[in-house]
Amino acid sequence: MPREKKTSKKEEYQAHQKPLVLVVEEVSTNLETGLSSQVAEQRLRDNGPNQFDTAGGKTWYRILFTNTFNFLNLVLLVAMALSFVVVSYIDAGVIIFVILFNSLLGFQQEWGSEKAMASLRNMTTPRCTVLRDGETQEIDSTALVLGDIVLLESGKTVPADLRVVEVNDLEVDEALLTGESEPVVKMTEPLDGGDNIPLGDRKNMLYMSTGVSKGKGRGLVVRTGNATEIGKIAKTLMKSEKGQTPLQKRMDKLGIFLCGVAVFCIGVVLLTGWGWGTFSVYPDGLRVAVATAVAVIPQSLIVVVTLILTVGIKSMAKQKALVRKLQAVETVGNVMHVCSDKTGTLTQGKMMVTHICLLNGREYTVEGQGLRPEGNIKDKEEKVIDVKEDTVLERLIVASSLCNAAAVTAVVSEEGDEEGNEKEYESTGSPTEAALVVLGMKAKITKEGMTDYTLLRENPFDSSIKMMSTVYNTTEGPLMFLKGAPDRVMALCTRFVEGRELSDTAAFDDMAHERVDRLNKSMADQGLRVLALAFRNDAPIDTHRREQEKDCTLIGLVGIRDPPREGVAQAIATCHQAGVHMVTGDHHFTARAIAKQIGILPSHLSEEATDRLVMTATHFDELSDEELHELKSIPLVIARCSPESKVRMVTELQRRGHTVAMLGDGVNDSPAIKLSDVGVAMGKNGSEVTKEAADIVLMGMNLIRYFEIADERTDDNFTTVVSAIREGRKIFENIRRSVIHLLCGNLAEAIILVLGVAFSLQPPLTPMEILWINLITSAPPAFVLGITPAKPWFMDRRKRRADETFFNVETILDVFLYGSLIGGLSIATFVIAAFAFNEELPRCQATCFTALTLMLMLHAYNCRDLRGNFWRKGFLTSWWLHLAILWGIGSLFFTFYTPPFEIHVFQHRRPDYRGWLVAMAMTLLFMIVSEAYKMIKRPIRRRATKKWMQKQQENDEHGIFGPSTGVRITITTAEADWNSGCRRNAGYLHEGLHLRQKVRLINLAHCATKATAGSGAKVDTKHVGETAQKRTAAWKAFPGAY
């Protein structure tokens, strides 16, 4: 097990701050010869190997124990023991089966090997080249120690955290840690800025598991194993244990409640029966106690919920979301805040040219996706441009293609069609240069196709001057192309292309310089990486680079960005109130521009208000816990984000009572993904570590085909998360309906037994009859209720806190009224059969059993729509529910017309025609009363909903209250932004909404007008007033909507 020296935060990062000479002295090494073998072996013994400590995890027997002895099973365990005491072996056997089945089902859900740490371990480099005893040696990377000199070249993986000693055009891909795809050019000089320098800006450091993409270099080992940056992620991942999911908490609370109810009911039954002399405590009293315990506990609840969640997994898979952990299906519906990495999640993760500005005044936009050479080039009027007809634009694209060291090639991916068509592209070299190559391919201008150009000389990119140039021999003589940072290129230009032809140039004077500066700033403010391109005719060949790269003619600027994924902006608009937070390793201005473009930062806010919603990770991390708690809202954008910053954001949102989803694809995202309530990983581009830590993986094509999904578009789309939230909300509402149906049956059974004893009657139901109803009869309708399609407007309903149970006031009232009604009418049938018809006990019990079964079956129709009439739209087409109810009624006949079961198992006798008539009459009465109850409830519910919406609007202090998800996004805004915010959001997504959603939107507009007028701000009521006039008629049109 590796050991590490405990260091303070100040000591921890000192390697990048100090001069190389001091670092060498501190680790006691020699840059020329490296460590001696003896010293290396001693340090390996002292500090341990260069690997992660991955111990930990739950044992299988602990998981099995917790799943067996939960609150729902405890009552059944007592009932099982009592069944053995009174020699009811059949009852005991059935109860044992239920306990084992539920326990093993829960065990199977929770037990599974944690592979995230194993994936991290597999990311370490198995072999590396070091300098020891003055010679280069290849050793196992686990044998690396502090002070070793590591030799690196293109294609190698960094084996530990290193301080850069020597560079030769060295570039490293650090996307694994920072999430940014652009390689980092390395240097040897110390950095100023202390501990506040973000990880991605430490250009004199190399980090374990990152890859060398270009050049060569040497590094000095300064940290190994758990002390490395990726080792810290491993430790955080190991410590990041999720708490219980909202569904697990609700089930536990329900179990505790039912356990208490069971104890109370058993006590009442035993005391009453013994006190009134109805039966003796042993054995009759204990038999009644067993029946009462079985009646209170919904034995099929765990099975039904598990089946509902399993169907939810299948449904989410069709929407390209693979659920790895069953409970996450429902948890995702609780999500109130979505924290998302930018690169590869909200954006495509591939650089692309999107803007071109020529100095003759023409501007163009470039369409397309990633590396695909498909997309048009359009002018300001959205007219598609033929590049061949614009010589200046053509020259710029030629320059971008020929002054380039990258390559983009087509490959036949596993998603290719049966004819083997190429559908994927991959690049080598810098992603920025690859974007320029793709621009040329879109314009049908490629290096391979320009046979008239012969390369004479290449001056590679130099990070110190931020430029690259190439010289080609053409029919018109030597032609040099130059590209690089705009300020550096402009300094070498004496002319620029002013007109429509290449020959139409003008002097590059101060006025022209200012104009280019403005263009550069405007493009940079949009989050674009800007490059300038220039050329020089008759360029000298055999001369120094400084002499060659001068007297150039500037053509124009290109803007490159990692563009947003298709559909992301619409998805964020759909869940606009879900508090979408963006965490990125990108710079402040780039992160802000992308957030504005995709709608995370509302475009109507002032610059001052927007600034308050964007924060750098340095500033965020400097906040004390108290200062962070005092913030009214967490920033929507955190730039230059470290893994620790992401974890802190998730933790703070959870502390505030929110259910948080974290999306990401890199190893740097995995700690926050594991800690969040719902961790979501990118399936196609995500690392294995991230996918193993996640609850949901957005699927790749191979998984889509596995689930036989017809739509085979690419995965990793943020819009899939919105679909998952919608599915999760549907599942919560469906589980609520299933729970109501089951608990109504349990309450009815408990009332039947308690009232039977209270009125000195014999037990109206036997334990086997109760078990049969709970397991066989009620379970299928409850399951079908759990997979019923959701109402179109359910996403509009109010948000739920993570600690909300299944039971609000309305639900408690429903269970109490329906359960009491079913129980009361069932005991009435028992009394009628016993005293009016003078039937013997087995037939009276069968009559009560019949009435209870019929009412519970038809009650499933009530649960299908708890507020509307059961025959409303969709009733006739609810085939699965009809079949489940027929199954329940058929199971009733099975108990009556199979003599061995009727006599020996259930110990009852089937009712005669009089018993059937009474049972059916009671069932009809139950349905009439149920509909009357709903009729009374509907207007009360509408008034409560209207009052709640007005209260939400009045409490919406921060300016955005949208109609889409019923989940609020909290921002800080100036009063001047309030009016525009209300007006904008009142009409948000109005087009295409379901009419019921429009009804709520109209009400929202009315509330926004009142709240804004109350704040003293000026209100333009034209937008909201027109629709508000229709408000009353709209509510009347849908009396059963709420």
N, C-alpha and C positions, 0 to 999 in steps of 0.2 A: 504494500500500500504506500503510495507516494506521500512523503511528508513535505511540508512547506513552511517556510519561515513566515511568521505572522508579521505583517507590516502595517503601518499606518497608511492612510490614504495619500499623505504627502510623499512618503517613501515609495509607494506603489508605482507611481508614474514618473519617477525622476529620470529614468533612462533617456527619455526623449528631450529632457531639458538641459542636460549637462553636456559639455564638450566631450568628444569621443575619448580623449586622453584620460579624463577623470573616470569615465565608465570602465575603461580598460584596467585602470588601477584598482577600482573597487572590486572587480571580479577576478583580479590577479591572473591575467593571461598575457599572451604574447601574440600580437597580430601577425608576426612573420612565421612563427613555428606552431602556434596553437598551444593547447595543453599537452603535458606529458601523459602517457598512458597511466602512470601511477597516480597522478593527481586526479585524473578523470575517474579512475576506479574508486578512489577514496571519496570523491564528491558524490558518486552514485550511491555508495553505501550510506553516506551521511544524509542525503536529501531524498533518496528514493528515485525510482524510474520516472521517465517522462511520459506519464499516462494519468488517466483520470481515476479518481476513487468513485466507483459507481455502486457502492453497497446501498442497501435499503430496500423497501418494498414490503407489502403485506404478505403474510403467510396464508396458505390455502385454508388451514384449519381455523384461523382467526376469521376469515371471510365466511366460512361455513357456519361458525358459531353465531356470528352476528345476524346472519340471515335466518337461522333456525329459531333463535330466542328473541324475535322482535315482538312488539306489542300485540300484533294481530294473532301471532301463533301462540302466545302465552295462554290466552284464554282457551284455545283449542287443546293445548297440552293438559290443562286442568280438566277439561271435558273428557279427554282421552283417559286420563287416570280414573276419573269417576266412573266411566263406562266399564272399565275393568273391575272396579269395586263392585258394581251392581250386576256383573256377569253379562253385560250387553256387548258381546264380542264383535258382532257385526257393526254396531255403531262405532266401536273403538277402532276397528280395522279401517273403516271409511275415513275417520278423522286422521288416523296415522297417514293414510295415503295423501290426504289434502296437505298435511303439514310437510311431508317429504317433498311433494311436488312443488309447493310454493318455495320451500327452502332451496331446493336444487335449481329452480328457475332463477331465483335471485343470485345464487352462487355463480351460475353460468354467466349472468350479465356482468358481474363485477370481476370475476377471476380472469386473468389474462396476463401473460408476461409483459412487463413494461419494457418495450424495445427502444425507447428514446435514448436511454443511456448507452445501450449497445450500439446504436447508430452513431452516436457521438464518438464512441471508442473506435469505430471503424473508419472515422474520418481522419484519424492520425496517420501520418505517413509511415509506412513500414520500414523503409530504408532511406538513408540520407548520406551525403558526402561531407566529411569534415576534415579539418586540418589538425593533425595531432603528430607530435614528435617531428614536426617539420615536413610531414608527408601527408598527402591526401589519402583518406581511407573511407571506405563505405561501411557504415555501421547501422545497426538497428536503431530506429529513432527513439525507442524507449531508453537507450543508453546515453542519450544526450544529457549533458550537465551544464551548469552555469559556467560560462567562460569558453565554451567550445566555439570554434570558428566554422560556420557552415557555408559551403559553396553552393550557389544557386544559379540556375539558367532557365531559359524559356521552357515551359512545360512542367517544371518541378513544383512540388507543393512545399510550402514552408513548414518545417517540422516542429518549431517552437517559437516563442516570441523573441525576436532578434532586434538588436540595434544595428542599423545599416553601417557597414564599415567601408564598402567600396561599391561603386555603381558604374555600369557601362550600359547606358540607355535602358535602365531597369524600370519596368512597369509591372505592377502587381494588381490582380483582380481581387478586390476586397468585398465583393458583393455579399459574400457569406456572412460578414460581420456588420457591414454598414447598410447593405441593401441596395447600394448604387452600382450600376453596371459599368460605369466608366472606369478604366484602369487608372491607378494612382502612380504618378511619376515619382520615384524615390530619390532621396538626397542624403547626404552625410552630415550636414551642418545641424547644430543644435537649434531647438525651437524656443522662441519666447512665448510667454503666455501662461506658463505654469500649468496647474492641474486643469485649467479651464479649456484646454485645447481639445476639441472633439476627436474621437478615435479616427475618423476619416481624414482629419487634417494633420495627423502625426506622420509626416512624410519621411521621417528618418527611422521609422519603425516598420518591422515586418511581423505579421501575426500568424500564429499556428493555423494551419488548414487553408490559408489563402493561397492562391496560385500565381506563379510568375507567368505573365502573359507575353513579356518581351524583354530581351536583353539578358545581361548577366550581372552578378553581384556577389558580395560576401556579407555575412551578418554575424554578429556576436550574440550568443545566447545569453539573455538576461532574465528569462522566466521559463519554467518548464511545468508540465503537468497541470495540476489544479490552479497554479498561480498564473497561468496564461489567460488571455482574454476569453478564449473559447472554454478554458477550464472553469472560469468564473460562471460562464453560462451553464456549464454542466452542473456546478454546485447549486446555482439558482434553480435549475430544472429539478434537481433532486429534492430541494426544499419546498418547491412550489406544489403543495398538495391542495387539490380542490376541496372545498367543503361539500356538504350535501347539496344536491341540486334542488331547485324549488319543488319539483315533484316529490322527491324523497322526503323533504321537510313536510310537505302536505300529507303524505301517506303516514309519516310518523305521528303527526298531530292527530290525524284521524284514528290511528291505532290506539293512541293514548286515550282519546275520548271514548272510543268503543270499549276499550278495556274497562274504564271506569263505569260505563253504562252497564256492562255485563255483570260486574261485581254488584252494582246496586240492584239490578233486576233479580239476580240470583238470591240476594239477601231478602228482597221483598217477597219473592215466591216462597222461599223456605220458611220464613217467619210467619207469613200469612197462612200458608197451608198447615204448618204445625200448630199455630195458635188457634185456628178454627177447627182443627181436627179433620181436615179434608184428607190428609194422608200422613203416614208416619215418615220420619226423616229418612229411615233406611228400610227398604230400598226405594220406595216410591218417590220420596222427596229428592233423593239423589238423581233419579231418572229425570224428574222435572228440571232439576238444576242443569243436567246435561243438555236437555232440550232448550233451555233458556240460553245457555252459553252458545250453543250452535246457532240459535235464532239471531242473536245480536251481531255475530261476526259474519261479514260477507265473505264466505270462503272462496268464491270465484273472483274476488276483486283483483288480486294480484295477477291471476291468469288473464283476465279480461284486459287490464291495463297493459300488460306485456304484449298481448296480441294487437291491441290498438297501436302501440308504439312500433311494433314490427311492420304493420301495414303502413305506418307513417314513414318508416325507413324506405320501403319500396316506392312510395310516392315521391319522396325526396330524391331517390336515385333516378327517377324519371326526369327530374329537374336538374340532374347532374350534380347532386350532392350526396356523397357517400357518408352515411352516419356510422361512426366507429363505436360509439357508446350510446346504448339504447336510450338512457334518460335524456340525452341531449335533444332528442326529437321534440320533447315538450318544452325543455328549457329555452330553446331558441325562440319560442313564441313569447317569452317574457322579456326579451332583449329590449332595453331602453336606451342603451348607448352602444355604438359600434366604433371600436378603435381599429383603424386599418393602416397597415404599412402602405406607402405610396407605390414604390417601384414594384412592378409585376403584379400588383393587386388592383389598385385604382388605375394604374397606367399599364401599358403593354410590356414594360421592361426592356424595350428595344428603341434605340434612338432613331429618329426619323426627321428628315427635312420637311418642315411645314410651311416656311415662309421664304420668299426670295424678294429682295429689294435691289433693283438696279438704280444706278445713279442718274439715269435719264428720266427718272420719275415713275417708272413702271414698277408695279408690285404684283406679286403672284402668290397664290396659295397652292400647296401640294397635297393631294389626297392620297390615301392609302393606309395600309395596316402593316406595321413592323417591317420585316425584311422582304415582304412580298413586292415584286416589281410591278405592281398593279396600282393604277391611280392616275388621275388627270392633273394637269397643271392648269390653273384657272387664273384669269385676271380679276380685277376689282369688280367687274360686271358679271362675274361667275361664268364667263365665256371660256370654253376649253381652248387652249393655245396649242398651235402646232409649232414646236420648238424650231423646226427648220426654217420657218418664216421670220424668225426673230434672231438675227445674227448675234446680237449682244447677249441675249439669254443663252443662245447656243454656246457661245464662247465661255460663259460662266460655268455651264454644265460640263463642257469639255475640260475646263481647268479643274473642276472638282473631281472628275473621274481620273485624269492623268496625274494630278498632283496628289497621289494617294497610294498608300501601302497596304490597304485592306483588300479583301476579296469576299465576294458573296457567291455561293454556289447552291444549286438546287439539289435536293436529296429526295429519294423516295422514302417517305416516312411510313410508319406502321399504319397511319391513317390514309395512305394512298388507296386509290380505288382499284378495282380488279384489273384494269388495263395498265396499272403501274404508273399512272400519271403522277408527276412530281407536285406535291402540295406543300412542302416545307422547304425553308431556306435556312442556311447556316452561314455564319461569317467567321473570318479569321482576321485578326488585327484589331485596331481600335474601333469600338462601336460608333464613334463619331465619324470616322472615315468610312465605315461600312454604310452609314446613312447617306453619305455623299455618293457612294457607288450605286446604291439603290436609286437615288435621284437620277443618275445617268441611265440606269436600266429602264426607268419609267419613260424617259425621253428617247429610248432606243439609242443611247450613246454609251458605248462600253469600251474599255481599254482594248479588248480583243478585236472589236470591230473597226477600230481606227488604225488601219494598216499603214496609213500615210505618215503616222507619227512613230519615230524611232527614238527610244530612250538613249540619251547621251550621258546624262548625269543626274544623280539624285542626292539632294541634301536632306537627310532624314530630319524628322521633327526633333527639335532641341528645346527642352523644357525651359532653358535659361532665356531663350529669345522667343519662345512660343510660336515657332513658324516651321514650315517645311516648303521646299521648292524642288522642282524637277525641270530639266532642260531636254527638249525633244528636237530632233531634226525633222523639218517639214519641207514642203516644196518651196516655201518662202524663206527658208533659212532657219537658224536656231531660234526656238521659241521657248521662253521660260514661263512657267506657271508658279505662282506663289500663293500660299494660303496660310492663315494663322489668325491670331488675336487682332481685332480691328485696329487698336492703337499701334501695335507693332507694324502691321502692314501699311497703315497710312503714313507712318514715318519714312517709308521707303518709296512712296509714290510721289511723282511730280506731275502726273496728269490723271484725268479720269474720263471715262466714256460719258459724254454729255448728250449725244444724240442717238438716233435710231441705228446708226452704222458704227462699226468698230473704228473707222477712221475719223469719226466726228468726236474729237476729244477737246478738252479744255484744261487749262492749268489748274493744278490742285492747290488752290490758295486757301487763305484763312476762312473765307466764306464757305468754300466747299468742305473744309475740315469740320466746321461747326455743323454743317448739314448732316454729314456722316455721323458725327457724335450724337446728334438728336435721333437719327435712325437707330443707331446702336443702343441708345438708352431706351428708346421706345420698345424695341424688340426684347431687350433684356428684362424690362418690366413685365413682359408677358411670360416670363419664365423660360425664354429661349436661350440656348447657347449660341452665340453669334460668332461667325467666322467671316473674314473678308477674303476676297479672291482678286488677284491681279495678274497681269502678264507683262512680259517685256519682249519686244521683237529684237532680233539680232543680238541675243544675249551672248556674252563671252563664255567660252567653255573652260578653257584651261586657265583658270584664275581663282583667287581666293573667294570663298563664299561671300564675304562682305562686299567685294567688288561686283560680284554677280547679282546679288539681291539689292539692286538700287535702280533708280530711274524707271520705276514701274508705272503701269497704267492701271488704275483701280477700276474694276468692273462693277462690283456690287457686294452685297452682304447676303448670307444665307442664315436662316434661323433654324436650329435643330432642337428638338425636344423629345422627351419620352412621352408620347401622346396618351391621352386617356383611353381606356378600353371602351370599345363600342357598347353603348347602353348604360355606362356608369352614371352619367349625368341624370338620365331618366330614372335610374334606380334610386339615386340619392334624393331626387325630387319626390319619389314615391314614399320613401321613408324619411322625409324631410325633418320630421320631428323626432326621429330616433337618435338624435345627438351624434351624428357621424363625426368622429375625431380622426384626424390624419396625423400619423407619426412617420417621420421620414428622416433619412440621413442627409437629405439634400439641404442646400443653403436656404436661408430665410426667404429671399425674394422668389426663388424658384418654387419653393413649397407654397408660398402665398399665391402665386400666379396660378398654379395647378388647382389649388383649392377653390379659387374663384371660378376657374373655367368649368369645373365639374359640379359647382353648386354647393360645396361644403361651406364656403363663405358666401353669404347672400350678396348678390351684386348690387342691391339697392342701398347698402349701408355706406356711410361716409368713410373716408380714409381713416379718420380718427377712431371710429367704431371698429373698423376692420383690424386696425393695429392691436387693439386690445384682445382680439381673438387669436392672435398669432404670437407664439413665444418660442424662443430657442431653448434647446434642452439645457444649455448652460444656466440660463435664467431659471428654468423650471426646477432644476436640481438644487439651485442655491436657496430656494424657498424652504424654510423650516416647516415641520409638520403643522405647526400652529398657523403659520401664514398660508399654507396650502388649504387648511380647513376653512379659513376665513374667506377664501375666494368664493364669490357668488356662483361662478361657473368655471369649469375646467376649460382651458384653451382648446379651441377647435383644431388648431394646427400647432404641432411641436416639431421644429426643424432641428437638424443635426442630432437626431435622437439616438441614444444609446440603449442597449437592452435594459439597463437599470431604470432609465426614464420611462420606458414602456410599462415595466412592471409597476412603477410607482403610480402611473396614471390609472392603470386598471385597479390597483388596490384602493386608491382614493375614491374612484367612482363606486366601487363596491361598499366602501365605508359609508357612503352617502345613501346606501340602500338601493342602488341600481343594479340591474342585471346587465352584465357587460359581455359583449362578443369581441374577440380579437382576431383580426385577419392578418395573415402574413405568409411568406414563403421561405424566408431565410432562417438560418440557425439563430441569428440575433433576435428573431421574433419568438422563438420557441418558449422561453421562460414565461413571457406574458401570455402566450397562447395556452400554456398549461394552467396558469393561475386563473385565467378568466373563466367566467361561468360557461361560456361556449367558445371553444377554440376552433378556428377555421383555418385550414391550410390549403394552399394551392396544390392540386394534384399533379398537374403537368410540369410546372416549373419549381415546385416546392422541394425543399431538401427532405431527406428521409427522417431526420431528427424532428423537423417541424410536423410532418405528417403523423409521426408516432405520438407526439405530444397533443395532437388535435383531437377534438370530438367529432368534427365533420371535415371531410376532405372534398373539395370541389374536383370532380372527376375528370380523368383523361379519357381518350377514345376507347382504350381497351376495356375499361370498366363500363362505359356506356354500351359497348357491344355485349358485354357480359349480361347486362340487364335487358338486352334486346330493346334498346331505345331507338326510335326511328330517327330523331333529330340528332345528327352527328356533327354538330358544330363544335368548335373548340371549347375547352373548359376554362377554369380559372377566372370566371367572370363574377364581378361584384353583384351583378343582377341576380345571380343564383342565391345569394344571401337573402335578398328581399323575398324571393320565393320561399326560402326556408323559414323565414320569420312568419310569413303568411301561413305556411303549413303548420308551424308550431302553435300559432294562435288557434287555428282550427282544431288541432288535437286537444288543446287545453279545454276548449269549449265542449268538445265531444266527450272527453273524459269526465267533465263535470256532469253531462247528461247521463252517462253510464253510471256514475257514482250515485246520482239522485235515484235512478231506477232501482239499483241494488239496495240502497239504504231504505227506500220506501218499503221494500219487501221485508228487510230486517226489522224495521220499526213495527210493521204490521204484525209480524210473527211474535215479537216481544209483547206487544199489546194483547194479542190473543192469549198468550200464556198467562200474563199477569192478571188480566181480567177474568180468565177462567178460574184461577185460584182465588181471586178476590170474591167471586160469587159462589165459592164452594163447589165449583164444577170439577169434573175430571179433566185432565189435560186435553184440550181440543186438538192438539197436534202431537204426533210422535217425533222423536229425534230423526228418524229416517225420512219422514215426510219433509221435515225442515231442510235436511241435507239435500234431498232430491230437488226441492224448489231452488235452493241456493246454488247448487252445482249444475244441475241438468236443465231445469226449466228456465231460470232467469238469465243464465250466462249468455246464451246465444243472442237474445234481443239486446242485452247490454253491450255485447260486442258490436253488433250491427249499428247501434246508436253511436258507437265510437268511431265508426268509419263513414258515417253519413256525410255527404257533401255539405260544406258550410254555406251559410247565407251570404249573398253577395256583399252585404254591408258590414259583415262582422269585423273587418279590419278597422272600421271607423269607431269601434267602441272604445271606451276609456281604457287608459293604460293600467297595467297591474304591477304592483310592487312584487319584489321577489319573495316576500314573506306572506303574500296573500294566500289564504287557504281556498279550498273549493267552495267555502260557505260564506256568502254574503247574506244580508237580511232576507232577500227574496228567496234564495236557495233554502235557507233554514225553514222559512215559512212553507215552501213547497213540500219539502220532505215531511215536515210535521203534519201538514194538512192531508196530503195524499196518504201518508203512512197510517195516520189515525183513522182516516176514512176507510181504507182497505181493511185495517184491523178490526174496526168497529163493525163493519158490515159482515166480515167473515165470522166473528164471534156470534153475530145475530143469526147467521145460518145454522151454527152449531146449536144455539138455544132453540131455534124453531124445530130443528130435527129431533132434539132431545125431548122437548116438552109439548110441542104441537103434534108431532108425528109419533112420539113415544118410541123412537128408534133406539137400538142398542148402541153402546159406546163406539165400536169400530165403524158403524155406518155413520154416526154423527161426525166422527173425526174425518171420514172420507168426504162428507158433504162440506165441511169447513175447508178441507184441503182443495176441493173442487172450486169453491167460490174464490178462495185466495189465488189459485192458479189463474182462473179466468180474468180476474181483475188485474193481476200483475201483467198478464199478456197484453191486455188492452191499454194498460197504463204506459206501455212502450210507445203507443201513438201520442200520448200526452207529452212524453219526454222528447219526442221528435221535434216538437215546437212548444216550448214551455209558456209561450205567451199567445200564440195564435190558435185558431181552431184546428183540430187534428186533421180535418179533411181538406185543409188548404192545399195550394199548388204543390204538386209532387207526391201527394198521398197515393194516387193510383199507381205511380211508377216506382214506389218504394218496394221493389220486389224482394230484396233481401230481408227487409224487416217483416214483410208478410210471411215469408218462408220461416223466419225465426219464430214468429208467433205461432204458426201452424205446428212447428216442431214442439214448442212448449205444450200446446194443447194435445198433440199426439202423445207426448210423454205421459200426460195425465191418463190417457186411455191405456197406455202400456201398464201402468201400475194397477189398473182395475181388471184388465183382461188377460193377465198372465198369472195364473193361480199360484205358482210357487212364490212369486214376488208379493202378490196381494196378501197371501196368508202368512208366510214365514218372515218376510223382510219388512213390509210396511205394516202388517198386522191390522189391516182395516178391510172393510167390505164396501164394494162400489155402491153408490147411492141409487135409489129407485127414481122413477120419473119425477116424483115430488121434490126430491133433493135437487135434481137437475134444474127444475123450474125455479126453485128458490135461489139457487146459485146464479142463474142467468138473470133473474130479476134484480138481484143485488148488484150484479155487474152493470146492468143498464142504468140503475140509479147512480152508481159510481161515476159513469161517464157523463151523465146529465149534471151532476154536482160539479164535476171537474170543469166542464165548459162554462158553467156559471161563475166559478172562481176566476177563470181566465178573463172573462168579460169584465169582472170587477177590477182585476189587476191591471188591465191594459192602460186605462186613462191615468191611473195613479203612477204607473211606470213612466208614461210620457211626460208627466209634469216633473217627476224627479230627474229625468234625463235633461230636460230643458233647464231646470234650475242648476244642475251640475255644470252644464256647458257655460252658463252665464257666470258662475262662480269661477270656473277655470279661466275664462277670459279676463275677469276682473283681477285675478291673481297673476296674470301673465305679465310680469314686470319687465321682461327683457326683450319683448318686441316681436316674437315669432310664434304664431299659433296656427299651425297648418291643419288641413283636414284629413291627411292621408292615413296615418297609422294610430292616432290616439296616443302617441308618445311624444313628449315635449322635448324640444331642443332648447337649451338655455344659453343665451348669449347676452353680452352687455352692449347696450346701444344708447345713443343719445336720443333725447326726446324728439328731435327733428326727424329721426328715422322712424318714429313710431307710426306716423300717419301713413307713410309709404309702405311700411311693413304690413300694417293691417290691410291696406288696399290691395297690395300685391298678393298676400297670402289668402285673402278672402276669395280671390278668383283663381287660386292656384290649382292647376290641373282640372279646371272646370270642364273643359272640353273632353268628352268621352267618359265622364263619370257615370256610374249607375245612378238612376234617378233618386234613389234613397240617399245616396251620398250628396246629391245636389240639395236635397232637403236640408241636410245638416249644414251644408255650405251656406245656404241662405240664412239659417239661424246664426251661423258664425259671423256672417257679414253684419247682421243686425247687432250682435253683441259687440263686434269690433267698433261699430259706429258709436254705440253708447259709451264704451270704455274709453275711446279716444276723446270723445267730447268731454268726458269727465276729467281727463288729464289736463285740459286747458289748451291742447294742441289744436291747430286748425284741421278741419276734416273736410275732405271732398266727398260728399255723400252721394254723388251721382252714381258712382260705381256700385255701391252697396245698396242704395235706396231703391233702384229699379227692381232688383231681385227680392228685396225685403218685403215689397208689397205683395208678393206671391206666397209669403210665408204661411199664412193661416190656411190658405187653400191646399198648400202642399202637405201640411200636417194632416188635414182632414182626408186627403187622398189615400193616406196609408195609416189607418188607425191602429194596425197591429205591428207597426215597425219596431216600436220600443216598448 
